[in-house]
């Protein structure tokens, strides 16, 4: 499974973890393309992992989202993720890690500065 868009790429690895590589500044139009493309990957991950999904979103190098886009993505998380799903986000700075933890309401969510640390966390949980 793979999906390529100018603003993001989606694929699933052999551990049934959904990987997202985000690039550039995101707009509402990109979010409107992202969620329908991402949703089938979450469903497939849940099917393979006995009821919960794992996703690793890599935003390193992408510009900081506006507050409006943070809220838009939070709404998408609320709509598409289930309580037992796991989400690891990789970002460029500790302030971004704090912003994610404060704004994204998912029990099994962690933010990381290291891609390898994010992947290790998902493999353990």
Secondary structure, 3 states (H helix, E strand, C coil): CEEEECCEEEEECCCCEEEEEECCCCCHHHHHHHHHHHHHHHHHHHHHCCCCCEEEEECCCCCCCCHHHHHHHHHHHHHHCCCCCEEEEECCCHHHHHHHHHHCCCCCEEEECCHHHHHHHHHHC
